[in-house]
Amino acid sequence: MNAVELDLSTIAFLALFGFIAAFIDSCVGGGGLISLPALLGIGIPMHLALGTNKLAGTISAATSSATFISMGKFDKKMMLFLFPASFIGAFIGAKTVLYIPEGILKTIVIVMVALIFIYTLLNKKFGHEAKFKGFTRFTLGWGIPITFLIGFYDGFFGPGTGSFFVFLMVILFGYDFVIAAGNGRILNLASNIAALLVFVLGGKVIFLTGLTMGIAMLFGATLGARMAVKTGVRYVRPLFLIVSVTLMGKMIYELVMGS
């Protein structure tokens, strides 16, 4: 299957779920939990859905990144260090997607998200205030390889990537949730571009469908990013927790139903 019949009802369906996915993704990540099932729901096979979702997701990430950058809610120097690591990791991850059992990766991710959720829930002040720890051997020594691994994960699988980037920015580097969200979107843009490149070269993208969803994502990403900056951590933190729980629930369900 290389095409989808885009009647008015299908376009409306893609636009609605694309908008919602991008709105959430622009703040804390996790938009793939909505956009990918939507693409599968209109009958697109998994490998084409992954590639098409990357096209739409790249549009979303580019839009929200531009919004955060225009409002100064990012760290330019940090991105110079970590952007290449995310890009390279995602490129390799997308290349090796067929060689690692998905079940093993999902189990690892469930445990990681659970720990992140518990830590964020118990630490009420987590991400509320900027406590930037600077560019040290420790922060960059851990930050670069972890960014590479998160990028690899995005290229291989994807859902929750933005949430992992946000958590990394807060826990390791000491940014508040808003700056962490801005940095996270830029790093997610890097991983999306790299993975999309692999999928395009492999012929795994339905361009018309991806662009249809991507246009709606453009508006959702802009609104979500602006709301995150305007309302600050009182909005981003609870949304981060909600997305974490949703991600865990979805993956646990898929593991149980698939066994």
BELGICOR-V584036 format. One line per field, one symbol per residue. burial: I if it has 16 or more other C-alpha atoms within 10 Angstrom, else O. A space follows every 50 residues. Layout:
burial->???
//
This chain:
burial->OOOOOOOOOOOOIIIIIIIIIIIIIIIIIIIIIIIIIIIIOOOIOOOIII IIIIIIIIIIIIIIIIIIIOOOIIOOOIIOOIIIIIIIIIIIIIIOOOOO OOOOOIOOIIOOIOOIIOOIOOOOOIIIOIOOOOOOOOOIOOIIOIIIII IIIIIIIIIIIIIIIIIIIIIIIIIIIIIIIIIIIIIIIIIIIIIIIIII OOOIIIIOIIIIIIIIIIIIIIIIIIIIIOOIIOIIIOOIIOIIOOIIOO IOOOOOOOO
//
